[in-house]
Amino acid sequence: MEGKKSVPISRLTEAISRATEHLEEQAVKEAAPRQNELRGAAKKLQKLLARLDHAGFLTRMQRWTGGHTAEGMKYEVREDGKHVYRCEKEGQALADEAVQNQPLMTDAVWTWLSSKEAQRRHVFGFSLGKCDSARSFLPIVENLGRNAEAMSLFSSYMAGLAQSDRSFVSSRLDYLADEGHVTGEAIVNATQSLGGDSAGIDRIEKLISRGKVNPDYAAQVLDCGGWLDTLTQDECLRLLKAIASSDLAHANATVGFLGMWIHSGKPITGDLAAFAWRCLEAAPVSSTNLDDYHCDELAAFLGAQDPNRAFQLFELLLGQPYEHGTWFPLQRYGQSKFWQALLAADRARAFRTVFEEAARGALQEVQVTWALHEVLDQEKDADILLHLAAENENMARIICKSLAFSRPGFWPVALSVISQYPENVKIQSALAGAVEGMGEVICGSMAEFLEERLKAVTGILDAIATPAGAHPWLTELAEYLKKRAHSERISEADEEVNL
């Protein structure tokens, strides 16, 4: 209260608030007189918080613009019946007080607002700009626009000021961008707070062309908060061309932006669609830190409109050397909308593209086979797989490595392929590996796992419909699994004795 202790006030009030809640929760579980004792302690803490409500201006500023606290995020009901967070309500009260009594905004207050501890300075900044109709604090706030730590105060103040005079704020940001007194990052954030328009795009174009802001940073800031909702396709294209640069060095940033454009339900047609395709084709080689989600979603969205272009992109991606961190469109887990769009357009072509690229060595086989274990529908795609397998032995081998024993449809495909190539040792080995399925063992007894596989193989071997050409391989596989299971039984028994 006296300002003599450098205690982080927001952390102090958070601790008092949480302790109060804990005491009240404990009191419900206790009987008198312990219940009365706990509630009495909680009331004492509540009185401490009440005293802080009447502390000095700086102390209250630190309390409500400090760290994120449960106290600040509590809802309160305004007079108009709408809910508001308490930190917003208190921030508005502090701003009103500052405008009415400007000397309260001392150097110590501005220093605090410029510090890293003032994590919620933007709440106060917006309220201050909204009620500072005389623009009394504009010069000081603009000066803070040079400080990276205080950037959010500058942008939020400008956003608040724009509530009553948007045209002035837009013109002022243009002036500041030309004059260079405020950082490019601060201008971008303030521009974002105004919502998208042609003037904002002009401003961003200038900042990027003059090297005052990183294009990736601009895209990251502008693709959130609904800024793009009011843009036309032509305006969006103009902005993205500025971000990507003429050599598409920042194409990955535009892909993320277009991902948010899709989420907003906006169309991508004509010149914007053509540019989006170019960015997707360039992005995988321009960066090793891409947003797979947006790449996949954008490619699927565009692919539904132009399947041929989608397959061209797919072939391009598969034909490039894979680097960790770049987008690979055939994923075992997670997002795979683009792959599904290709399957929907031409299922046979999609599989042919994958297996042909793998067969000629453009892809690492493990990438393909590992991914297809989860996405391959062995029943639905059986005819396609068998048709491709019949074309050459190398393709057949890769297809066999892609099969998953535990998924439906394994045996019809496996037996047909082994009948076509009864003497091919590599194909036999690939299918044996799929049956053995070591990658599917998570926990439990290895012996039991292998015995289950042996039982399945024996059942197929004894089936009347099993092709005769597959019998030698099945017999050899059954013998192998039998020996493996027996060996594992002995090992597990020895391990149990040792334990």
C-alpha positions as CSV (number, residue, x, y, z in Angstrom):
1,M,0.0,0.0,0.0
2,E,2.9,2.4,0.8
3,G,4.9,1.3,-2.2
4,K,8.0,0.5,-0.1
5,K,8.1,-3.2,-1.1
6,S,8.9,-4.4,-4.6
7,V,6.4,-7.2,-4.5
8,P,4.7,-8.1,-7.8
9,I,1.2,-6.9,-6.9
10,S,-0.6,-9.1,-9.4
11,R,1.1,-12.2,-7.9
12,L,0.3,-11.1,-4.4
13,T,-3.4,-10.6,-5.1
14,E,-3.5,-13.9,-7.0
15,A,-2.1,-15.7,-4.0
16,I,-4.5,-14.0,-1.6
17,S,-7.4,-14.7,-3.9
18,R,-6.5,-18.4,-4.3
19,A,-5.9,-18.8,-0.5
20,T,-9.4,-17.3,0.2
21,E,-11.1,-19.7,-2.2
22,H,-9.2,-22.7,-0.6
23,L,-10.2,-21.7,2.9
24,E,-13.9,-21.3,1.9
25,E,-13.8,-24.8,0.1
26,Q,-12.2,-26.4,3.2
27,A,-14.7,-24.7,5.6
28,V,-17.6,-26.5,3.8
29,K,-16.0,-29.9,4.7
30,E,-15.5,-29.1,8.4
31,A,-17.7,-28.8,11.4
32,A,-18.0,-25.9,13.9
33,P,-15.9,-24.4,15.4
34,R,-13.2,-25.3,12.8
35,Q,-15.6,-24.1,10.1
36,N,-16.0,-20.7,11.7
37,E,-12.2,-20.5,12.1
38,L,-11.6,-21.1,8.4
39,R,-14.3,-18.7,7.3
40,G,-12.9,-16.1,9.6
41,A,-9.5,-16.4,8.1
42,A,-11.0,-16.1,4.6
43,K,-12.8,-12.9,5.6
44,K,-9.5,-11.4,6.8
45,L,-8.0,-12.1,3.4
46,Q,-11.0,-10.6,1.6
47,K,-10.5,-7.4,3.7
48,L,-6.8,-7.3,2.5
49,L,-8.0,-7.4,-1.2
50,A,-10.6,-4.7,-0.4
51,R,-7.9,-2.5,0.9
52,L,-5.9,-2.9,-2.3
53,D,-8.9,-1.7,-4.2
54,H,-8.1,1.7,-2.8
55,A,-4.3,1.7,-3.2
56,G,-2.4,4.3,-5.1
57,F,-2.7,4.6,-8.9
58,L,0.6,2.9,-9.7
59,T,-0.2,0.0,-7.4
60,R,-3.6,-0.5,-9.0
61,M,-2.1,-0.2,-12.4
62,Q,0.4,-2.9,-11.6
63,R,-2.4,-5.1,-10.2
64,W,-4.6,-5.0,-13.3
65,T,-2.0,-4.8,-16.0
66,G,0.4,-7.4,-14.5
67,G,0.3,-11.1,-15.2
68,H,-2.7,-13.1,-16.2
69,T,-4.6,-13.9,-13.0
70,A,-7.8,-15.8,-12.1
71,E,-8.9,-12.6,-10.3
72,G,-8.6,-10.6,-13.5
73,M,-10.4,-13.2,-15.6
74,K,-13.5,-13.3,-13.5
75,Y,-16.7,-12.2,-15.2
76,E,-18.7,-9.2,-13.9
77,V,-22.0,-7.9,-15.1
78,R,-22.1,-4.4,-16.4
79,E,-25.1,-2.0,-16.0
80,D,-26.2,-2.9,-19.6
81,G,-26.4,-6.6,-18.6
82,K,-23.3,-7.6,-20.6
83,H,-20.5,-9.6,-19.1
84,V,-17.0,-8.2,-18.9
85,Y,-13.8,-9.5,-17.4
86,R,-12.8,-7.7,-14.3
87,C,-9.4,-6.8,-15.7
88,E,-11.2,-5.0,-18.6
89,K,-13.5,-3.2,-16.2
90,E,-10.6,-2.1,-14.0
91,G,-8.6,-1.1,-17.0
92,Q,-11.4,1.1,-18.2
93,A,-11.7,2.7,-14.8
94,L,-7.9,3.4,-14.7
95,A,-8.1,4.9,-18.2
96,D,-11.0,7.2,-17.2
97,E,-9.1,8.3,-14.1
98,A,-5.9,9.0,-16.1
99,V,-7.8,11.1,-18.7
100,Q,-9.5,13.1,-15.9
101,N,-6.3,13.5,-13.9
102,Q,-3.4,13.4,-16.3
103,P,-0.6,13.9,-13.7
104,L,-1.4,10.4,-12.4
105,M,0.4,9.1,-15.5
106,T,3.9,9.7,-14.0
107,D,7.2,8.4,-15.4
108,A,6.9,5.5,-13.0
109,V,3.6,4.5,-14.5
110,W,4.9,4.7,-18.1
111,T,8.0,2.8,-17.1
112,W,5.9,0.1,-15.6
113,L,3.7,-0.1,-18.7
114,S,6.8,-0.5,-20.8
115,S,8.2,-3.3,-18.7
116,K,7.9,-7.0,-19.5
117,E,5.9,-7.5,-16.2
118,A,3.0,-5.5,-17.6
119,Q,1.6,-8.5,-19.6
120,R,-1.9,-7.1,-19.8
121,R,-0.9,-3.5,-20.8
122,H,-3.0,-3.8,-23.9
123,V,-6.3,-3.9,-21.9
124,F,-5.5,-0.5,-20.4
125,G,-4.0,0.8,-23.7
126,F,-7.3,0.1,-25.6
127,S,-9.4,1.8,-22.9
128,L,-7.0,4.8,-22.8
129,G,-7.2,5.3,-26.5
130,K,-11.0,5.0,-26.5
131,C,-11.5,7.7,-23.9
132,D,-8.6,10.0,-24.9
133,S,-10.6,12.1,-27.3
134,A,-8.2,15.0,-27.0
135,R,-5.3,12.7,-27.9
136,S,-3.4,14.0,-24.9
137,F,-1.3,10.8,-24.5
138,L,-0.7,10.3,-28.3
139,P,2.8,11.7,-28.3
140,I,4.0,9.6,-25.4
141,V,2.4,6.5,-26.8
142,E,4.0,7.0,-30.2
143,N,7.3,7.4,-28.5
144,L,6.8,4.0,-26.9
145,G,6.2,2.6,-30.4
146,R,10.0,2.4,-30.7
147,N,10.1,0.0,-27.7
148,A,9.6,-3.6,-28.7
149,E,8.4,-4.4,-25.1
150,A,5.7,-1.7,-25.2
151,M,4.6,-2.4,-28.8
152,S,1.2,-3.8,-27.6
153,L,0.5,-0.6,-25.7
154,F,1.0,1.4,-28.9
155,S,-1.2,-0.8,-31.0
156,S,-4.0,-1.2,-28.5
157,Y,-4.1,2.6,-27.8
158,M,-4.4,3.1,-31.6
159,A,-7.2,0.5,-31.7
160,G,-9.0,2.3,-29.0
161,L,-8.5,5.7,-30.6
162,A,-9.9,4.3,-33.9
163,Q,-13.2,3.6,-32.2
164,S,-14.1,7.2,-32.5
165,D,-11.8,8.4,-35.3
166,R,-10.6,5.6,-37.6
167,S,-9.6,7.8,-40.5
168,F,-7.3,9.8,-38.3
169,V,-5.6,6.7,-36.9
170,S,-5.2,5.2,-40.4
171,S,-3.6,8.5,-41.7
172,R,-1.4,8.7,-38.6
173,L,-0.1,5.2,-39.1
174,D,0.7,6.0,-42.7
175,Y,2.7,9.1,-41.5
176,L,4.5,7.1,-38.9
177,A,5.4,4.3,-41.4
178,D,6.9,6.9,-43.7
179,E,8.6,8.9,-40.9
180,G,10.2,5.8,-39.4
181,H,10.0,6.8,-35.8
182,V,7.9,3.8,-34.8
183,T,9.0,0.2,-35.5
184,G,7.6,-1.7,-38.5
185,E,6.3,-4.4,-36.1
186,A,4.4,-1.8,-34.1
187,I,2.8,-0.4,-37.3
188,V,1.8,-3.9,-38.4
189,N,0.2,-4.7,-35.0
190,A,-1.7,-1.4,-35.0
191,T,-2.8,-2.0,-38.6
192,Q,-4.1,-5.4,-37.6
193,S,-6.2,-3.9,-34.8
194,L,-8.0,-1.7,-37.3
195,G,-9.3,-4.5,-39.5
196,G,-8.4,-5.1,-43.1
197,D,-8.8,-2.5,-45.8
198,S,-6.9,-1.2,-48.9
199,A,-5.1,1.5,-46.9
200,G,-3.8,-1.2,-44.5
201,I,-2.5,-3.2,-47.5
202,D,-0.7,-0.2,-49.0
203,R,0.9,0.4,-45.6
204,I,2.1,-3.2,-45.3
205,E,3.4,-3.2,-48.8
206,K,5.6,-0.2,-48.1
207,L,6.9,-1.6,-44.9
208,I,7.9,-4.8,-46.6
209,S,9.4,-3.2,-49.7
210,R,11.5,-0.9,-47.5
211,G,12.7,-3.7,-45.3
212,K,11.1,-2.4,-42.2
213,V,9.3,-5.6,-41.3
214,N,9.8,-9.3,-41.9
215,P,7.2,-10.6,-44.4
216,D,6.7,-13.7,-42.2
217,Y,6.0,-11.6,-39.2
218,A,3.5,-9.5,-41.1
219,A,1.6,-12.6,-42.3
220,Q,1.6,-14.1,-38.8
221,V,0.1,-10.9,-37.3
222,L,-2.5,-10.3,-40.0
223,D,-3.9,-13.7,-40.4
224,C,-5.7,-13.7,-37.0
225,G,-8.3,-11.6,-35.3
226,G,-10.6,-11.4,-38.3
227,W,-8.4,-8.8,-40.1
228,L,-8.9,-10.6,-43.5
229,D,-12.7,-10.8,-43.2
230,T,-13.3,-7.6,-45.0
231,L,-10.8,-8.1,-47.8
232,T,-11.7,-8.9,-51.4
233,Q,-9.8,-11.6,-53.4
234,D,-7.9,-8.9,-55.3
235,E,-6.9,-7.2,-52.1
236,C,-5.8,-10.5,-50.6
237,L,-3.8,-11.3,-53.7
238,R,-2.0,-7.9,-53.6
239,L,-1.1,-8.4,-49.9
240,L,0.1,-12.0,-50.5
241,K,2.3,-11.0,-53.4
242,A,4.0,-8.4,-51.2
243,I,4.5,-11.0,-48.5
244,A,5.8,-13.8,-50.7
245,S,8.1,-11.5,-52.7
246,S,8.8,-11.9,-56.4
247,D,10.9,-15.1,-55.9
248,L,8.3,-16.6,-53.5
249,A,11.0,-16.9,-50.8
250,H,8.3,-16.4,-48.2
251,A,5.6,-18.5,-49.9
252,N,5.2,-20.6,-46.7
253,A,3.8,-17.4,-44.9
254,T,1.2,-17.0,-47.6
255,V,0.1,-20.6,-47.2
256,G,-0.7,-20.0,-43.5
257,F,-2.6,-16.8,-44.4
258,L,-4.7,-18.6,-47.0
259,G,-5.4,-21.3,-44.5
260,M,-7.1,-18.7,-42.3
261,W,-8.8,-17.3,-45.4
262,I,-10.4,-20.7,-46.0
263,H,-11.4,-21.0,-42.3
264,S,-13.3,-17.7,-42.8
265,G,-15.4,-19.3,-45.6
266,K,-13.9,-17.0,-48.3
267,P,-13.5,-18.2,-51.9
268,I,-10.2,-18.8,-53.7
269,T,-10.7,-18.5,-57.5
270,G,-9.1,-16.9,-60.5
271,D,-5.8,-15.1,-60.1
272,L,-5.8,-15.8,-56.3
273,A,-6.1,-19.5,-56.9
274,A,-3.3,-19.5,-59.5
275,F,-1.1,-17.7,-57.0
276,A,-2.0,-20.1,-54.2
277,W,-1.0,-23.0,-56.4
278,R,2.4,-21.3,-57.1
279,C,2.9,-20.8,-53.4
280,L,2.2,-24.5,-52.6
281,E,4.6,-25.6,-55.3
282,A,7.3,-23.3,-54.0
283,A,6.7,-23.6,-50.2
284,P,8.1,-27.1,-49.6
285,V,11.6,-26.0,-50.9
286,S,11.6,-22.5,-49.5
287,S,11.5,-23.4,-45.8
288,T,12.0,-26.4,-43.5
289,N,9.5,-25.1,-40.9
290,L,6.1,-25.1,-42.5
291,D,2.7,-25.4,-41.1
292,D,1.7,-28.9,-42.4
293,Y,-2.0,-28.3,-41.4
294,H,-2.4,-25.2,-43.6
295,C,-0.5,-26.7,-46.5
296,D,-2.6,-29.8,-46.4
297,E,-5.9,-27.9,-46.1
298,L,-5.1,-25.4,-48.8
299,A,-4.0,-28.2,-51.3
300,A,-7.2,-30.1,-50.5
301,F,-9.3,-27.0,-51.0
302,L,-7.7,-26.1,-54.3
303,G,-7.5,-29.8,-55.4
304,A,-11.3,-30.2,-55.2
305,Q,-11.5,-27.4,-57.9
306,D,-8.7,-28.5,-60.1
307,P,-7.8,-32.2,-59.7
308,N,-5.2,-32.2,-62.5
309,R,-3.2,-29.4,-60.9
310,A,-3.5,-31.3,-57.6
311,F,-1.9,-34.4,-59.1
312,Q,0.9,-32.3,-60.6
313,L,1.6,-30.8,-57.1
314,F,1.5,-34.3,-55.6
315,E,4.0,-35.6,-58.1
316,L,6.2,-32.6,-57.5
317,L,6.2,-33.1,-53.8
318,L,6.9,-36.8,-54.0
319,G,9.7,-36.3,-56.4
320,Q,11.6,-33.9,-54.1
321,P,14.2,-35.0,-51.5
322,Y,12.5,-35.2,-48.2
323,E,13.8,-33.0,-45.4
324,H,12.7,-33.2,-41.8
325,G,10.2,-30.4,-41.1
326,T,8.9,-30.0,-44.6
327,W,5.4,-30.9,-45.6
328,F,5.0,-34.5,-46.8
329,P,1.4,-35.0,-48.1
330,L,1.2,-38.7,-47.3
331,Q,1.1,-38.8,-43.6
332,R,0.6,-41.9,-41.4
333,Y,-1.1,-39.9,-38.7
334,G,-2.8,-36.5,-38.4
335,Q,-3.9,-34.3,-41.3
336,S,-4.4,-36.0,-44.7
337,K,-7.1,-34.0,-46.4
338,F,-5.0,-33.5,-49.6
339,W,-4.5,-37.3,-49.9
340,Q,-8.3,-37.8,-49.4
341,A,-9.0,-35.2,-52.1
342,L,-6.7,-37.1,-54.5
343,L,-8.4,-40.4,-53.8
344,A,-11.8,-38.8,-54.3
345,A,-10.7,-37.4,-57.7
346,D,-9.0,-40.6,-59.1
347,R,-8.2,-43.3,-56.6
348,A,-6.3,-45.5,-59.1
349,R,-4.1,-42.5,-60.2
350,A,-3.3,-41.6,-56.6
351,F,-2.0,-45.0,-55.8
352,R,-0.2,-45.4,-59.1
353,T,1.6,-42.1,-58.5
354,V,2.8,-43.2,-55.1
355,F,4.0,-46.6,-56.0
356,E,5.6,-45.5,-59.2
357,E,7.6,-42.8,-57.5
358,A,8.7,-45.3,-54.8
359,A,9.6,-47.9,-57.4
360,R,11.9,-45.6,-59.3
361,G,13.6,-44.5,-56.1
362,A,12.3,-41.0,-55.9
363,L,10.8,-41.7,-52.5
364,Q,12.2,-43.5,-49.5
365,E,10.3,-46.7,-49.4
366,V,9.9,-46.6,-45.6
367,Q,8.1,-43.2,-46.0
368,V,5.5,-44.8,-48.3
369,T,5.0,-48.1,-46.6
370,W,4.9,-46.6,-43.1
371,A,2.3,-44.1,-44.2
372,L,0.1,-46.5,-46.2
373,H,-0.2,-48.9,-43.3
374,E,-2.8,-46.6,-41.9
375,V,-4.4,-45.0,-44.9
376,L,-4.7,-47.9,-47.3
377,D,-8.1,-49.6,-47.5
378,Q,-7.0,-53.1,-48.4
379,E,-10.6,-54.3,-49.2
380,K,-11.7,-51.3,-51.2
381,D,-8.4,-50.9,-53.0
382,A,-7.7,-54.6,-53.7
383,D,-8.3,-54.5,-57.4
384,I,-6.2,-51.4,-57.9
385,L,-3.3,-52.9,-55.8
386,L,-3.4,-56.2,-57.7
387,H,-3.5,-54.4,-61.1
388,L,-0.4,-52.4,-60.1
389,A,1.4,-55.4,-58.6
390,A,0.9,-57.3,-61.9
391,E,2.9,-54.6,-63.8
392,N,6.3,-55.4,-62.4
393,E,8.0,-57.2,-59.5
394,N,9.4,-54.1,-57.9
395,M,6.0,-52.4,-57.7
396,A,4.6,-55.6,-56.2
397,R,7.2,-55.8,-53.6
398,I,6.5,-52.2,-52.4
399,I,2.8,-52.9,-52.3
400,C,3.4,-55.9,-50.2
401,K,5.5,-53.9,-47.7
402,S,2.6,-51.4,-47.5
403,L,0.1,-54.0,-46.4
404,A,-1.0,-54.3,-42.8
405,F,-1.8,-57.8,-41.5
406,S,-4.1,-56.5,-38.7
407,R,-6.4,-54.7,-41.1
408,P,-9.2,-56.3,-43.2
409,G,-8.4,-57.5,-46.7
410,F,-4.8,-58.6,-46.1
411,W,-5.0,-62.2,-47.2
412,P,-6.8,-61.8,-50.6
413,V,-4.2,-59.3,-51.8
414,A,-1.2,-61.2,-50.3
415,L,-2.2,-64.6,-51.7
416,S,-2.9,-63.2,-55.1
417,V,0.5,-61.4,-55.3
418,I,2.4,-64.5,-54.0
419,S,0.7,-66.6,-56.6
420,Q,1.8,-64.2,-59.4
421,Y,5.4,-64.2,-58.1
422,P,5.9,-67.6,-56.3
423,E,9.7,-67.6,-56.7
424,N,10.4,-64.0,-55.8
425,V,12.2,-64.0,-52.5
426,K,12.0,-60.3,-51.9
427,I,8.2,-60.4,-52.2
428,Q,8.0,-63.4,-49.9
429,S,10.1,-61.6,-47.4
430,A,8.0,-58.4,-47.6
431,L,4.8,-60.4,-46.9
432,A,6.4,-62.4,-44.2
433,G,7.4,-59.2,-42.5
434,A,3.8,-57.9,-42.7
435,V,2.5,-61.1,-41.1
436,E,5.2,-61.1,-38.4
437,G,4.2,-57.5,-37.7
438,M,6.9,-56.6,-35.2
439,G,5.9,-52.9,-35.4
440,E,2.4,-53.8,-34.1
441,V,3.7,-55.3,-30.8
442,I,3.1,-52.7,-28.1
443,C,3.1,-54.7,-24.9
444,G,2.4,-58.2,-23.5
445,S,3.8,-61.5,-24.4
446,M,5.8,-61.7,-27.6
447,A,5.3,-65.5,-27.7
448,E,1.5,-65.1,-27.5
449,F,1.6,-62.5,-30.2
450,L,3.5,-64.8,-32.6
451,E,1.3,-67.8,-31.7
452,E,-1.7,-65.8,-32.8
453,R,0.0,-65.0,-36.1
454,L,0.9,-68.7,-36.5
455,K,-2.7,-69.7,-35.9
456,A,-3.8,-67.3,-38.6
457,V,-1.3,-68.6,-41.1
458,T,-2.2,-72.2,-40.4
459,G,-5.8,-71.4,-40.9
460,I,-5.1,-70.0,-44.3
461,L,-2.8,-72.9,-45.2
462,D,-5.5,-75.4,-44.4
463,A,-8.3,-73.4,-46.3
464,I,-9.6,-75.1,-49.4
465,A,-9.7,-71.9,-51.4
466,T,-6.1,-71.0,-50.8
467,P,-4.2,-71.0,-54.1
468,A,-1.9,-73.9,-54.5
469,G,1.0,-71.7,-55.6
470,A,1.0,-70.0,-52.1
471,H,1.3,-73.2,-50.1
472,P,5.1,-73.5,-50.2
473,W,5.5,-70.0,-48.9
474,L,2.8,-70.4,-46.2
475,T,4.3,-73.7,-45.1
476,E,7.8,-72.1,-44.7
477,L,6.2,-69.1,-42.9
478,A,4.3,-71.2,-40.5
479,E,7.5,-73.2,-39.6
480,Y,9.4,-69.9,-39.1
481,L,6.7,-68.5,-36.8
482,K,6.5,-71.7,-34.8
483,K,10.3,-71.6,-34.1
484,R,10.1,-67.9,-33.2
485,A,7.2,-68.4,-30.8
486,H,9.0,-71.4,-29.2
487,S,12.1,-69.4,-28.7
488,E,10.2,-66.5,-27.2
489,R,8.5,-68.8,-24.8
490,I,11.8,-70.0,-23.5
491,S,13.2,-66.5,-23.2
492,E,10.1,-65.3,-21.3
493,A,10.2,-68.3,-18.9
494,D,13.9,-67.6,-18.2
495,E,13.2,-64.0,-17.6
496,E,10.4,-64.9,-15.1
497,V,12.7,-67.2,-13.2
498,N,15.4,-64.5,-13.0
499,L,12.8,-62.0,-11.6
